[in-house]
Amino acid sequence: MQLLIKNGSVYAPQCLGSKDLLCAGGKIIAIEDTINESALVGEYQVIDAKGANVVPGFVDTHQHFIGGGGEGGYATRTPELKLTDQTLNGVTTALGLLGTDDLSRHVESLFAKTMGFRDEGISTYMITGSYFLPSPTITGSVMRDIAFIDPVVGVKLAVSDHRGPYITHQGLAELVAQVRNAALVSGKAGIITVHSGAGKKGLTQLLDVLDETDYQAERFVPTHINREDVWEQAVELAKRGATIDGTAVSQEMLDSGRKAMSCAEATKLSIELGIKDNFTFSSDAGGSLPKWNEDRTHIVGMGVGTPSSLLEEIRRGVNQFALSLSDMLVPITKNAAKQLGLSAFKGELAVGYDADILLLSDDELALTHTVAKGQVMVCDGEAVVKGTFE
């Protein structure tokens, strides 16, 4: 069925003004000042977007599809994400990964969940590996996982974290070489999502490897970088060509005294520092949010990340930091799609692109509609398509 969205203020993510969008076959097939319904042939559905902002679906590049956590014992393992966790928060494309726990969580299970989300109607990808080296894989090789398994676009690694491995320069360089070669063979992004821990070296090893080798900075995606201890190193990596990824935070987290800046503030800084094209932010949905004691030896509380933090950051950027809606959308649409190697068909509202579309109210930027590949998943704030067991 065709879908016609009329009378909305379109952000593609750049502002296009008032436009009508026509979708068919899961794609955007027309964007015009006015599209006449009487000219349409066959079945169609109309959404009147008057008074709403029409924006690209969010591309969330850091999620724990099958849950995460476990640092505080078996009872602290977080639950799997559901389809409506995504759609009710505007996520139409997501990247799944493992975290600290690769003992009770497995790359094979992550693959199954990735494919399950696809069956339920959204676009999902994954990276192999976990915090550790050698990386846990499906085929026995990072290169083979990336090259031969459809949704796999890279690998995970942790640096400077007491829960992760001690990484040598040689080990890191060898991993970069494997990912680079797999990317060349497969035509995929070939990224290393680097969990940035709070350890003494920060992101020094990444900078050292770039200084000592001929590898490209674009292989690296250091994440959780909106913190005082690693921000300057992350900025240097972005200036060299890496994509740096902040973790969206709630107001509660900011009020708790955590040493993190909001992603709204980080977006503003990325614009001022000239690295806006190399900055994204993501939700860490499904991941644990441990609260540590002062010397970080014991967990004293536990929270869970949620995709709702993405919209919270957008509102914060517009309302508190005087950024435009377009400014706040770019990191989680166009830039995020580029990071995953999907910029030919994701992250923008343009003819030929996937029909991943959100409607946000003009006043409060509240989500009213989510469209994933042309299918209406959320209508008037209610999920009309649910996951298999919801």
Buried (B, 14 or more C-beta within 10 A) or exposed (E): EBBBBBBBBBBBBEEBEBBBBBBBEBBBBEBEEEBEEEEBEEEBEBBEBEEBBBBBBBBBBBBBBBBBBBBBEEEBBBEBBBBBBBBBBBBBBBBBBBBBBBEEBBBEBBBEBBBBBBEBBBBBBBBBBBBBBEBBBBBEBBBBBBBBBEBBBBBBBBBBBEBBBEBEEEBBBBBBBBBBBBBEBBEBBBBBBBBBBBBEBBBBBBBBBBEEEEBBBBBBBBBBBBBEBBBEBBBBBBBBEBBBBBBBBBEEBBEBEEEBBBBBBBBBBBBEEEBBEBBBBBBBBBBBBBBEEEEEEEBEEBBBBBBBBBBBBBBBBBEEBEBBBBBBBBBBBBBBBBBBBBBEBBBBBEEEBBBBBBBBEBEEBEBBBBBBBBBBBBBEEEBEBEBEEE
